[in-house]
Amino acid sequence: MQQVHRIKKALLINPPTGIYDRENRCQSPVKKETINLVRTPMDLAYMAVVLEQEQIECKIQDYPALGITTWDAFRDDLKQFAPDMVVISVTTPTLKDDLVAAAVAKSYNKNILVVAKGAYLVKFSVAVLEEYPDLDVAIRGECEFIVKDIVASGDLSLVKGITYRSGSGVIENEPAAEFGDIDGLPSPARHLLNNNLYRAPDTGKPITLVLTNRGCPNNCIYCLSPVVSGRTVRQRKPEHIVLELEECVNKYGIRDFFFRADTFTWNKQWLLELCKGIIEKKLSIRWGTNSRVNTLDEERIIWMKKAGCDIIGLGIESGDQNILNGMKKGITLDQCVSAVSLCREHGIKTYLFFVLGMPDDSEDTIRNTIKFAASLNGDFYNFFIAYPFPGTELYEICVREKLFEHSSLFRHDFFMPVIRTRYLSNNRIRAFERQAQIKMLLRPQALLRIMRSARSPRIALNYIRGGISALKNALFQSQEKGFVDEDIVD
């Protein structure tokens, strides 16, 4: 039995280790993306609100969003707020840097309960606790539900879905029985957030994330969704989502949104009900989301546009059908063409995502992908490099076939490759990725279309600034020490 002392105050943090998407599935370094959207830390906001229901005073600090890169502010918060518990949101690329927070917290007060959440902990929580003696608890499931059990149980041995430190060593409890009912969650604690930190890249207006559904039944070998969210699509009721949107508009003055979902357009009836609910309330909001190309049709697109959808992110992934089949993506190139065309026809911008460096990728297949990407004529592009997250089939393939070119996943990410393919070195893959990105950024027809879509000179200027920033980033990474960049893209 491992007793937990009464928690009165909890400090929940994004560590000052870089601006990443820390919602488990993506873990992408935001500043390296074409669209630099700093995401609202909804994982922290949801954990905070369920802790508040347990009469625990909470404080959220998103240090990267504040531009903080040292631990001084965290030390000040420990001293001034004096929490009994610290919750750290970690990513796989930044884990070693993130967990410095545990040592800092314990150096201030050895009795602080230090908890971490993040996708890496789902598979390797025991190893992490053994390596980091100042970490007390690792959450291996959905953090909003498990963090409540940690403080409410009074005994860590009774909490499913955690690994914890006790007098007898590191103990891995049984997994949580099932994924939680996200529709039963209270509204996230936006009152604890500095909502002005999170701005739409084009308008500069406040933007926030809204959780709409979780879970994905697909089998993509590189994706963490089934690992962290399960294969069953769990949806919030449309009326509950609309109520949250109303609160954001009326209480916080937020009218720009990103709908966070693993499979937003999966259920057509649910989607249409949500869009009609937004329209009926006359919220006059603008929003974006991600989708699969094989779950879009004209009726969906029409209602999404009517309800304020401005941009859709589409996982195209590859322009070679054999590579798509090897990914188990479950889509065709024709479906990709159709989805992008539908969006363009109805005035919805597209943000197209590609993954280079899958195990079967060769120079020919990557060139096919880049040519296909250009032919789609989307609005925004990102070329990511395959990253083998533990728990995915891609990770198992890379271990089995010894495709790792570095000994650790840490401090590598979607733009700093850690693996090779069966045919290409990771340095070669990175050269393709950089030049593909530069090529897409310099397409005259897309630049003209984006500028025409700008509704004001300020938005046009923001587009120009964003494009220049993305181009500089691509060029800078091409010139980094130790990186050989070659003219390989036609």
C-alpha positions in Angstrom: 0.0 0.0 0.0 1.3 3.5 -0.9 -0.5 6.3 0.9 -1.0 9.7 -0.8 -0.9 12.7 1.6 -3.8 15.1 1.2 -3.4 17.2 -1.9 -4.5 20.8 -1.5 -2.7 22.5 -4.4 -1.6 21.3 -7.8 0.7 23.0 -10.3 0.2 21.6 -13.8 2.9 22.6 -16.4 4.1 22.5 -19.9 7.9 22.5 -19.1 10.1 25.3 -20.6 11.6 22.9 -23.1 10.1 24.0 -26.4 6.7 24.6 -28.0 5.3 21.2 -28.9 1.9 19.8 -29.4 1.7 17.8 -26.1 -1.7 16.1 -26.5 0.0 12.7 -26.8 -0.9 11.8 -30.4 1.1 14.3 -32.4 4.1 15.6 -30.3 5.2 17.9 -33.1 7.6 20.9 -32.7 5.3 23.8 -33.6 8.0 26.2 -34.8 9.1 23.8 -37.5 5.6 23.5 -38.9 4.3 25.5 -41.8 1.5 26.9 -39.7 2.7 27.9 -36.3 -0.3 27.3 -34.1 0.5 27.2 -30.4 -2.0 24.8 -29.1 -4.0 25.5 -25.9 -2.9 22.9 -23.3 -6.3 21.2 -23.0 -4.8 18.2 -21.3 -3.7 20.4 -18.4 -7.1 22.3 -18.4 -9.1 19.1 -18.2 -6.9 17.7 -15.4 -7.2 21.0 -13.6 -11.0 21.0 -13.7 -11.4 17.5 -12.4 -8.9 18.3 -9.6 -11.0 21.4 -8.8 -14.0 19.1 -8.3 -11.9 17.4 -5.6 -11.5 20.8 -3.9 -7.9 21.1 -5.0 -6.6 24.6 -5.9 -4.9 24.5 -9.3 -2.5 26.6 -11.3 -1.6 26.0 -14.9 1.7 27.3 -16.4 2.4 26.9 -20.1 6.0 28.1 -19.9 6.9 27.7 -23.6 3.8 29.7 -24.7 5.0 32.4 -22.4 8.4 32.4 -24.1 10.1 31.0 -21.0 13.1 28.8 -21.7 14.7 28.4 -18.3 13.6 26.9 -15.0 13.7 30.1 -13.0 10.0 30.8 -13.4 9.1 27.2 -12.3 11.2 27.7 -9.2 9.4 30.9 -8.5 6.0 29.2 -8.9 7.0 26.4 -6.5 8.0 29.0 -4.0 5.0 31.3 -4.3 2.2 28.8 -5.0 3.6 26.0 -2.8 1.9 23.1 -4.5 1.6 19.6 -2.9 1.5 18.1 -6.4 3.2 18.9 -9.7 1.9 17.4 -13.0 4.3 17.5 -16.0 3.1 17.1 -19.6 6.0 15.3 -21.5 6.6 14.4 -25.1 8.8 11.7 -26.4 11.3 14.0 -28.1 11.7 16.2 -25.0 11.3 13.7 -22.3 14.8 13.9 -20.9 14.6 17.7 -20.7 11.0 17.7 -19.4 11.8 15.5 -16.5 14.3 18.0 -15.1 11.1 19.5 -13.6 10.9 16.5 -11.3 14.3 17.2 -9.8 13.6 20.9 -9.5 10.4 20.2 -7.7 11.9 17.8 -5.3 14.8 20.1 -4.6 12.2 22.7 -3.4 10.1 20.2 -1.4 11.0 16.5 -1.2 7.4 15.7 -0.2 5.8 17.1 -3.4 4.0 14.4 -5.4 5.5 14.5 -8.9 3.3 13.1 -11.7 4.0 12.9 -15.4 1.8 12.1 -18.4 2.7 11.4 -22.0 2.5 8.8 -24.7 6.0 7.4 -24.0 5.0 6.4 -20.6 2.3 4.0 -21.9 5.0 1.5 -22.8 8.1 2.5 -20.9 6.9 3.9 -17.5 8.9 1.4 -15.4 12.2 2.3 -17.2 11.5 6.0 -16.9 10.7 5.8 -13.1 13.9 3.7 -12.6 16.0 6.3 -14.4 14.4 9.4 -12.8 14.3 8.9 -9.0 12.5 12.2 -8.5 9.4 11.1 -10.5 6.8 9.5 -8.3 4.0 8.6 -10.7 3.6 8.0 -14.4 0.1 8.0 -16.0 -0.3 5.3 -18.6 -3.8 6.1 -19.8 -6.2 9.1 -20.2 -4.8 11.6 -17.8 -8.1 13.5 -17.1 -9.6 10.3 -15.5 -6.6 8.9 -13.9 -5.3 12.0 -12.2 -8.6 12.2 -10.3 -8.2 8.7 -9.1 -4.6 9.5 -7.9 -5.8 12.2 -5.5 -9.2 10.7 -4.6 -8.0 7.2 -3.7 -5.5 8.0 -1.0 -3.7 4.8 -2.0 -1.7 4.6 -5.2 -1.8 0.8 -5.2 -5.5 1.0 -5.9 -5.2 3.3 -9.0 -5.4 1.6 -12.3 -3.3 2.9 -15.2 -0.3 4.2 -13.3 3.2 3.2 -12.5 4.5 4.5 -9.2 7.4 4.5 -6.8 7.0 2.8 -3.4 9.3 1.6 -0.6 9.7 -1.8 -2.4 10.6 -0.2 -5.8 8.7 0.7 -8.9 5.2 -0.8 -9.2 3.3 -1.1 -12.4 -0.4 -1.3 -11.7 -2.9 -3.0 -14.0 -4.1 -0.9 -17.0 -7.2 1.2 -16.7 -10.2 -1.1 -17.6 -11.3 1.0 -20.5 -11.1 4.4 -22.1 -13.3 7.1 -20.4 -16.5 8.8 -21.3 -15.3 12.1 -22.7 -18.8 13.4 -23.0 -19.0 13.3 -19.2 -16.1 15.5 -18.6 -16.7 19.0 -17.3 -15.8 22.1 -19.3 -12.0 22.5 -19.3 -10.6 25.1 -16.9 -10.1 27.9 -19.3 -10.4 30.3 -16.3 -6.9 29.1 -15.4 -5.4 29.7 -18.8 -4.0 32.9 -20.2 -6.2 32.6 -23.3 -4.5 35.5 -25.0 -1.4 33.4 -25.5 -3.0 31.3 -28.1 -3.6 33.2 -31.4 -4.7 32.3 -34.8 -1.7 32.6 -37.1 -3.6 34.5 -39.8 -5.8 36.9 -37.9 -3.9 37.2 -34.6 -7.2 36.7 -32.8 -7.5 34.4 -29.8 -8.1 30.7 -30.7 -8.7 27.7 -28.5 -8.9 23.9 -28.9 -12.2 22.1 -28.3 -12.3 18.3 -27.8 -14.9 16.8 -30.0 -14.1 13.1 -30.2 -11.4 10.5 -29.5 -10.4 7.1 -30.9 -9.7 5.8 -34.3 -10.6 2.4 -35.8 -7.9 2.6 -38.5 -4.7 0.7 -38.6 -2.0 3.2 -39.7 1.2 1.7 -38.6 2.8 5.0 -37.5 -0.1 6.5 -35.5 -0.4 6.8 -31.7 -4.2 7.3 -31.7 -5.1 3.6 -31.0 -2.4 3.5 -28.3 -3.5 6.6 -26.4 -7.2 6.9 -27.4 -8.3 3.4 -28.4 -9.9 2.1 -31.6 -13.5 3.0 -30.7 -14.6 6.5 -31.8 -16.0 8.2 -28.7 -17.9 11.4 -29.4 -19.2 14.2 -27.3 -22.8 15.1 -27.9 -23.1 17.9 -30.4 -25.2 20.0 -28.0 -22.5 19.8 -25.4 -19.9 20.9 -27.8 -22.1 23.8 -28.9 -22.6 24.8 -25.2 -18.8 24.9 -24.8 -18.5 27.1 -28.0 -21.1 29.4 -26.6 -19.2 29.7 -23.4 -16.0 30.5 -25.3 -17.7 33.2 -27.3 -19.7 34.8 -24.5 -17.3 34.5 -21.6 -13.9 34.6 -23.2 -14.5 36.4 -26.4 -13.0 33.6 -28.5 -14.5 33.0 -32.0 -11.6 31.0 -33.6 -11.4 27.2 -32.8 -9.5 24.1 -33.6 -11.7 21.0 -33.2 -9.4 18.3 -31.6 -10.4 14.9 -32.9 -8.8 11.7 -34.1 -11.5 11.2 -36.6 -13.6 14.3 -36.8 -15.6 13.5 -39.9 -16.1 9.7 -39.2 -19.7 9.8 -38.2 -21.7 11.8 -40.8 -24.9 12.1 -38.8 -23.0 13.4 -35.7 -21.1 15.8 -37.9 -24.2 17.3 -39.5 -25.9 17.6 -36.2 -23.0 19.5 -34.8 -22.8 21.9 -37.8 -26.5 22.5 -37.7 -26.3 23.2 -34.0 -23.6 25.8 -34.6 -25.6 27.5 -37.3 -28.9 27.5 -35.2 -27.1 29.3 -32.4 -25.8 31.9 -34.8 -22.3 31.8 -33.2 -20.5 33.3 -36.2 -17.3 31.3 -35.4 -14.4 30.2 -37.6 -12.8 26.8 -37.1 -10.5 24.2 -38.5 -10.0 20.5 -37.9 -8.3 17.4 -39.3 -9.9 14.7 -41.4 -9.4 11.5 -43.4 -9.9 11.9 -47.2 -12.2 8.8 -47.3 -14.6 10.4 -44.8 -15.4 13.5 -46.8 -18.2 14.0 -49.3 -20.0 17.0 -50.7 -22.7 17.1 -48.1 -20.3 17.0 -45.2 -18.2 19.8 -46.8 -21.2 22.0 -47.5 -22.4 21.9 -43.9 -18.9 22.3 -42.5 -18.5 25.4 -44.6 -21.9 26.8 -43.5 -20.9 26.2 -39.9 -17.7 28.2 -40.2 -15.1 25.7 -41.2 -12.2 27.6 -42.7 -9.5 24.9 -43.1 -9.1 21.1 -43.0 -5.9 19.2 -42.3 -5.7 16.1 -44.5 -3.3 13.2 -43.9 -2.3 12.4 -47.5 0.9 10.8 -46.2 2.3 9.5 -49.5 1.9 9.9 -53.3 2.8 6.3 -53.9 0.0 3.8 -53.5 2.3 1.0 -52.5 3.7 3.1 -49.7 0.1 4.0 -48.6 -0.7 0.3 -48.6 2.4 -0.5 -46.5 1.4 2.2 -44.0 -2.1 0.5 -43.8 -3.5 3.9 -44.3 -6.6 2.6 -46.0 -7.0 5.3 -48.6 -6.3 5.7 -52.3 -4.7 8.5 -54.3 -8.0 9.1 -56.1 -9.7 9.7 -52.8 -7.0 12.3 -51.9 -7.5 14.1 -55.2 -11.3 14.1 -54.7 -11.1 15.4 -51.1 -8.8 18.3 -51.9 -10.9 19.2 -54.9 -14.1 19.3 -52.9 -12.5 21.6 -50.3 -11.2 24.0 -52.9 -14.6 24.0 -54.8 -16.4 25.0 -51.6 -13.9 27.6 -50.3 -12.3 25.6 -47.5 -8.5 25.8 -47.3 -6.5 22.6 -47.1 -3.4 21.8 -45.0 -1.8 18.7 -46.4 0.4 16.4 -44.4 2.9 13.9 -45.8 5.2 11.4 -44.1 8.6 10.7 -45.7 10.9 7.9 -44.6 8.6 4.9 -44.1 10.5 1.6 -44.2 9.7 0.9 -47.9 10.4 4.5 -49.1 13.1 4.8 -51.8 14.2 7.8 -53.8 11.6 6.9 -56.4 8.7 6.7 -54.0 9.6 9.9 -52.3 9.8 11.7 -55.7 6.4 10.3 -56.5 5.1 11.8 -53.2 6.5 15.2 -53.9 5.2 15.2 -57.5 1.8 14.1 -56.3 1.8 16.8 -53.5 2.4 19.5 -56.1 -0.3 18.2 -58.4 -2.9 18.4 -55.5 -2.4 22.2 -55.4 -3.3 22.4 -51.7 -3.0 25.6 -49.7 -0.5 24.6 -47.0 1.9 21.7 -46.7 4.0 19.9 -44.1 6.4 17.1 -44.9 7.1 15.1 -41.8 9.7 12.4 -41.3 8.6 9.1 -40.0 9.0 8.9 -36.2 8.6 5.5 -34.6 6.6 6.1 -31.4 6.7 3.2 -29.0 3.5 1.2 -29.1 3.1 1.6 -32.9 3.7 -1.1 -35.5 6.3 1.2 -37.1 8.3 1.1 -33.9 8.2 -2.7 -33.9 9.3 -2.9 -37.5 12.2 -0.5 -36.9 13.4 -2.5 -33.9 13.1 -5.8 -35.7 14.9 -4.6 -38.8 17.4 -2.5 -37.0 16.4 0.7 -38.9 17.5 3.0 -36.0 20.5 5.2 -36.9 20.5 6.8 -33.4 20.4 5.0 -30.1 17.6 7.1 -28.6 14.3 8.6 -29.6 14.9 11.6 -27.4 15.8 14.9 -28.9 14.7 13.7 -32.3 11.3 14.5 -33.9 9.4 14.7 -37.1 12.1 16.9 -38.6 15.2 15.3 -37.0 15.0 11.7 -38.2 16.1 8.8 -36.0 15.5 6.0 -38.4 16.5 5.1 -42.0 14.5 3.2 -44.6 15.4 -0.1 -46.2 17.0 2.0 -49.0 17.9 5.4 -47.7 19.9 6.9 -44.8 18.1 9.3 -42.5 20.3 12.1 -43.8 19.1 11.5 -47.3 15.5 11.5 -46.1 16.0 14.8 -44.4 17.4 16.3 -47.6 14.2 15.3 -49.4 12.0 16.7 -46.7 13.7 20.1 -46.6 13.7 20.6 -50.3 10.1 19.3 -50.7 9.0 21.9 -48.1 10.9 24.7 -49.9 9.4 23.6 -53.3 5.8 23.8 -51.9 6.4 27.1 -50.2 7.5 28.7 -53.4 4.6 27.6 -55.7 3.3 30.9 -57.4 -0.2 29.6 -57.9 -0.7 28.7 -54.3 0.8 32.0 -53.1 -1.6 33.9 -55.3 -4.6 31.9 -54.1 -3.8 32.4 -50.5 -3.3 36.1 -50.9 -6.6 36.4 -52.7 -8.4 34.6 -49.8 -7.1 37.1 -47.3 -10.0 39.2 -46.0 -7.9 42.2 -44.9 -4.5 43.7 -45.4 -3.5 42.5 -41.9 -4.3 38.9 -42.7 -2.4 39.2 -46.0 0.6 40.5 -44.1 0.4 37.7 -41.6 0.3 35.2 -44.5 3.5 36.8 -45.9 5.2 36.8 -42.6 4.3 33.2 -42.0 5.5 32.1 -45.4 8.8 33.9 -44.9 9.3 32.3 -41.5 8.6 28.8 -42.8 10.9 29.4 -45.7 13.7 30.7 -43.5 13.2 27.7 -41.2 13.5 25.3 -44.1 16.6 27.0 -45.4 18.2 27.2 -42.0 17.7 23.5 -41.3 19.2 22.7 -44.7 22.4 24.5 -43.6 22.7 23.0 -40.1 26.1 21.5 -39.2 26.4 17.9 -40.2 23.5 17.9 -42.6 24.4 17.4 -46.2 21.7 19.0 -48.4 21.7 18.1 -52.1 19.7 19.2 -55.1 17.5 16.1 -55.3 14.0 17.5 -55.9 13.2 18.3 -59.5 
